[in-house]
Amino acid sequence: MLYGAPHGERQVVWKARVSLRPAAANCLERLVTSAPVSIRPYAASDMKILSSIWFNASLEAHAFLGEDLLRRQRVLIEKTYLEEAEVWVACVDGAPVGFIGLLGAFIGGLFVDPSAQGQGIGRALVAHARARKGELSLEVYAENVRACAFYRRLGFSETERRVRDDNDLPHENIRMSLDASPTPR
């Protein structure tokens, strides 16, 4: 997914909208507790490593956008987005391995280093955001099948689609939402 703002607002490179059902909340909590991850606020010193995580994850998840566009968007991530969003950094053994950027309750982006994917880090970041914000929303590229499946497993539900992305390219976006039900303890 790309960093982004809710459709119609200033957008850089993130996407997401979602809705979590109670049964999925149980799954989310159970899976998060198995990951040895700590989550802390973004610091300016994180910029280079998070930019690298964003770029490497985007090359895999958004290959259909092309490397040239991703390189241009990386500059926006570094110069604008990381400073303007509420960013939370997931660390394993003190080293950043992923992050989530929030624009209010909108998930502007969720990125995990490709070498650390599948270990519960993304789930931990979504659970952290949900605990802070309650209901969440996001947009995700329909072509990013893995991310779409990830959000659905967490209980996000589709609310609408649009046929062009924020760059006016013909890449379908799916809006999703996650309700504010408290995560079971």
N, C-alpha and C positions, 0 to 999 in steps of 0.2 A: 504494500500500500504506500501511497505517497503522502508526504506532508501536505496538509490542506486545511482549509477553513471550511465551515459549512458553506454549501454551494451559494454563490452569489457574493461572498465576502472575499477579501484579499486572500489568495491561496499561494502557497509555496510548493510544498511537496509532501503531503500526507493525505490519507483518506480513511474514513470509517463512519459507520452509524450502526447501532445494535440494540437488542432487547433480551434479557436473561430470564428464563423460566425457572421456577423453584427447583425442579429436579436437576436442572443444569447447574444451579448454584451449589448443590451438594457435590457434584462432580468437580466443579471449579475449586471449591475449598479443599477437597480431598487431594486433588492433584497438586495444588500449590504447596501444601505442607510437605510434600516429598522432595521439593527442590531446595538445594542448599544455596539460597539466594538472599542477599540483602538488598534493600531498596532505599536509596537516598536521593535528596534533591540534587539537581544539576548544579555544577560549578563551572565557571568560565574555563577552568583548566581541563574540563572534559571535552571541550569543543573538538579537538583534532581526533580523538579516539571515537567519539560519537559520530563524527562526520565519516570516518572510515567504516564504522559499523553500518551506518545508513547506506553508504555507497555499495559495499559488498553485498548487503542483504537486497538492495534494490536491483543490482545486476542480476541476481538470481530470480527475484520475484517479479521484476518488471522488465525483463529482457526485451519484451515487445515494444518498449518505449525507445530503445536504442541507447547506446553508451553516450553518444554526443549530448542528447537531451539530459540524461542523468548527470553528466559532468556539469552542465550549466545549472541544473537544479541544486547540485551539491554546494555551489557558491552561495545560493540563497539560503540553504540550510545553515551554513556557517555564519553568514553575515546578518541574517534576519531571524530565522525561525527559532533556533535554539535559544536566542535571547528573549524572544517575545512570548513563547509558549511556557506553560507550566510543565517542566520536564523532570521526570523521575528516572533515575539511573539504576539498573539492576546490576549487581556485582556478585561475582563468585570469587571467593578468596581475596576480596578487596579490589579485583580488577573488573572494570566495566565490560559487560557482555551484551547489554541491550538497553533500550530506553523506550519510554512512552511519552508523548507530548500531548498535553491537554489544552484545549481552547475552551474554557468553561468545562462543560460536561461532554464536549465533542472530542473524540480521540483523533487528533490530527495525524498521528502516526504511531506505529508500534514496530520497532525494528530490533531483531536479535541477530547477533553475529551468526553467520551460517554454521560455523563450527560448534555453536552452542545451542542450536535449535533442537527441539524435541526433548528438552530436559525440564520443562515446566517453567521456564523463565518468562515466556510470553503470558502464560496463565497467571503467574505471580504479579506481573505488571498490570494486567487487566483487573485482577482482584484488588490490588492496591488502589487503582483508579476508582473502582466501584465503591470501595470503602470510603473514599474521600468525597465522591461526587454523587453516589446513588445511581440514578438512571444515566446511561451512557448512550452516545450515538456515534456513528462513523460512516465513512464511505470506503468501499474497497473496489478495486478493479475486478470485474467479472472474470477476466483472463487470469487473475491470480487465484487459481482454483484452490491451492493449498490454504491460503489465508481465508477464503470464503468458508471452507470446511472447518477450519480452526474456530472461527467466530460462531458458526452454527453449533459446533460441539459445546461451546461455552454457553449456549442458549440464546445467542443473538438471533433476532428475527428480521427478515427483510421487510422494509417498509415501502420502498419504491426503487425504480431504476431510471437511469437516464442514458442516452445513447452516445453522448460525447463527454469527454473529460474536461477538466478545468483549463486545459490548453486548447480546447476546441478540436481535439483529435478524436477520431472515431473509435474510442475505447469505452465500452459500456461500464458504468459505475453502478454499484448496488449500495443503496442506503440501508443501514441496519440499526436496530435499537435494542437496548437491554434495560429491563425495568429496574426500579429502585428497591425491589424486595431485599431485605437484609440478607447477607451471606450467612448461612448457618454456621454455628460455632463448632 
